[in-house]
Amino acid sequence: MERELALEIVRVTELAALSAARWMGRGDKHQADGAATTAMRTMFDSVSIRGTVVIGEGEMDEAPMLYIGEQVGNGQGPEVDVAVDPLEGTELVAKGLNNALAVIAIAGKGNLLHAPDMYMEKLAVGPALTGRLSLTDPLETTLAKVAQILDKPLSNLTVMILDRDRHREKIDTLRRVGVRIKFLSDGDVAGAMAPALSESGIDLYVGSGGAPEGVLAAAALRCLGGELQGRSLPSDDQEYNRRLQMGITDPHQILTMDDMVGTDDVIFAATGITPGEFLSGVQYKADLRAETHSIVMRAKTKTIRFIQSLHYLPNKPLLQAQ
């Protein structure tokens, strides 16, 4: 994959973010998601790839565009796997809350895990903890190891977790051990990335969230030098059979970074829709302009770019914005 592709991809997340942001706080998550999806799919036509969507908006009969198996790009350039979440955090946009993102990951063909839409247990860490923890350990053991490796008392550790009833046991353990907890209402990708971003103040991300979001977060963490370990959690026979189709026959199998994003190059891009842990949201200006804040990263070079852009938004359909 050529380095120019990284900058092409961020234009796609920018347009998706600009389109979704128009629905911020309006209480309609479906319109917001639809706007982001349409914008992202339209802008993909200008990207020089021969891409296949492996993580998208659903199966072909469930989604009109960016469905799993759909071909995207202009038919030129490298053959790649594409993982997308046009609006990561639909409820966040609908309610005007933080941490909504437009997200894309791209890797060479055959490298991204075709993760079905089911829960995945996750353990995400930054560079200092990469390769030094295991999802198979009890949470108390993991916390003790983190404190020792980072040379911090347990009371100074900060752990991020989605605020969900299914995490009650983990939350009780975190409180009993005495670490600080930062709850996340939504935004699983941003949460898993947080431990690899020093400015976030997060040491560890734990809990379960969507498996597709796990692959997207793993792509980001590959670029950031962090790590995500996962374990699929099917809730019924249909999801169990989907897991078998993925080639996972051991219910206790830990999915590594190599399992999720391969061993070759990965490009990750995200644009903030609402303000978040590391990216500002779309900001509308008085002169028919809007400002976006994006991150685009490449695993091969470990290059991390934060891009601040001003977009002119005249009174015409947003999809014509470039």
Secondary structure, DSSP 8 states (H G I E B T S, - for coil): --THHHHHHHHHHHHHHHHHHTTTTSS-HHHHHHHHHHHHHHHHTTS--EEEEEESSS-TTT-SSS-TT-EES-S-S-EEEEEEEEEE-HHHHHHT-S--EEEEEEEETT-S----SSEEEEEEE-GGGTTS--TTS-HHHHHHHHHHHHT--GGG-EEEEE--GGGHHHHHHHHHHT-EEEEESS-HHHHHHGGG-GGG---EEEEEEEHHHHHHHHHHHHHHT-EEEEEEE--SHHHHHHHHHTT---TT--B-HHHHH-SS-EEEEEEESS--SSS---EE-TTSEEEEEEEEEETTTTEEEEEEEEEE--SS-GGG--
